[in-house]
Amino acid sequence: MILADFRHRALRHHAEGCFAAEAVFGTTIVNSAGRHVPVRTIAEQHIAEDLGRIPSFADWVRCIRPEPWMGIIGTRLDD
């Protein structure tokens, strides 16, 4: 929805994203067989299948090349 390449994964495909999935969907969901399945397990499996491992958010951020506009602090806008 935001980016059509691999970079979209930086938003949710990390360990912290697994916990965010729990916050959105609850700790478990009921599958078609009536079993309660942990949401974090589903998220972890999905990420591991996509990336081969579960990175941290810091792993993603370390790969961002800083640009000058990213560090502008306290720019005052005129009234």
LINHUKA-V286955 format. One record per run of one state. SS is the DSSP state (A for helix, B for strand, O for the rest). FROM is the first residue (numbers start at 1). TO is the last residue. If there is no record, write none. Layout:
ss=[SS SS]
from=[FROM FROM]
to=[TO TO]
//
This chain:
ss=[O A O A O B O B A O A O A O]
from=[1 6 12 15 26 28 31 36 39 52 57 62 68 72]
to=[5 11 14 25 27 30 35 38 51 56 61 67 71 79]
//
